[in-house]
Amino acid sequence: MHLLACTLAALLAQQAPPKPSANPAVTFHKKPKPLPAGAVTNDWKSFLGPTSNGYSTETKLAKSFPASGPPIVWEMKKGTGYSSPAISGDYLVFLHRQGGKEHVECLKMDTGERFWQFTYATSYEDRYGYNNGPRASPVINGDFVYTVGAQGQLHCLRLATGEVVWKHDLNTEFKVPQDFFGTASTPLIEGDLLVVNLGAPGGPTVAAFQKLTGKFAWGAGKEWGPSYASPIPATVHGKRRIFVFAGGDSQPPTGGLLVVDARTGAVDTTFPWRSRSYESVNASCPVIFGNSVFVSATYRTGGALLNLQPDGGHKVAWTTSEFGLHFNTPVYKDGYLYGYDGRNEPDASIACLDVKTGKAVWRETPEWNETFEVNGTKKEQALSTFRGNLIHVDGRFLALGEMGHLLWLDLSPKGYKELSRAWLFAARSTWSPPIVSRGLLYIVQHERDVVKGTQPRLICYDFRQ
């Protein structure tokens, strides 16, 4: 009896989730302020937030911030990659690469302490000289977290412990060749399924797996390769559908939108939309409002609005050359789309698009002078957000520019108004959207700060009133 009790106690001890411990990669600065009374908070369990459209329900956030940015709570030195974190309760999960391994880090969201770390080997090398780290962001669902590496290594891990539940090597199993910039689309949890923008040659373009077992459930589409846009769920005409904007490395270049039955994988309709340039990608996620869907791409492509029909088909409402989005996903609000139009830094601008007509209501290229010091020499330079990301939170738009600028913006059909601006760091490739959860703001610095010299970091800011 005593032996049985000891064995049971040992098993229970093995299964107990680890408590957070000191993280040698983290510098802790100061505790955040208490949450204001009545503040609404939310988790950020996947790319583009709680409703997969760049909206957050958080309230009572800081109305402004100093020129250096909000107070830092903690920061973690990170390796290479372009992922953003996912947050559920106290758990923050982040994916990056150090040396020949990709690391899944599970941290305490308000201190940066580590619950666990899971690593696996990778040999990915970027064809165009960008860094070799993972691109897709983690997805948290219930007791599990799902990650996809740059080479298509798909893992389901227990959120509390990091234990591997199941895994797939997507590129090997489905013979998916390395795309322009590796595997970059964040998967989607829809009901009991995990849906992946796969792009296998000859199909499936989209694949679904049972989220608890990893068993293949269905495949959809066959003509288009993978893209960098993530699958987006929505209900149209009372039916649950998944929208996948596919199309990466192919010759001739092909790609477009698939509207897929979330339960069976049956394809309702397809819409070809892709640049004619070989070295081009579809990366901006579809935006669904009412029974319409908007897709957009750069490389002289532009945007298109489709009105979805009750029988599963679609009608093209309009196309436009005035709104071509590279990697950012526009935010829809009250009949208008807001986003960064433009392929490269010099030609990027923030535009407001009327969804009734497809016409740009206004266009703004934010610009200001920054004074800074490099090696003891003062310099002044005109800077901008260039290309960036927008999210809508606490009644306003939060913008993160690709040179590390953070802005509160008031955007409406009447125009562009800057409310507050900070330069967090002078680092290029700030391409991951900002994340807000429980009054804390998370920003990922992907490259070295050329002014202050700080290395790539995951930074947690106090964003509470």
Secondary structure by P-SEA (a helix, b strand, c coil): caaaaaaaaaaaaaaccccccccccccccccccccccbbbbbbbcccccccccccccccccccccccccccccccccccccbbbbbbcccbbbbbbbccccccccccccccccccbbbbbbbbccccccccccccbbbbbcccbbbbbccccbbbbbcccccccccccccccccccccccccccbbbbbcccbbbbccccccccccccccccccccccccccccccccccbbbbbcccccbbbbbccccccccccbbbbbccccccccbbbbbbbccccccccccccccccbbbbbccccccccccccccccbbbbccccccbbbccbbbbbcccccccccccccccbbbbbbcccccccccccbbbbbbbbccccbbbbbbbccccbbbbbcccbbbbbcccbbbbbcccccccccccccccccccccccbbbbbcccbbbbbbcccccccccccccccccccc
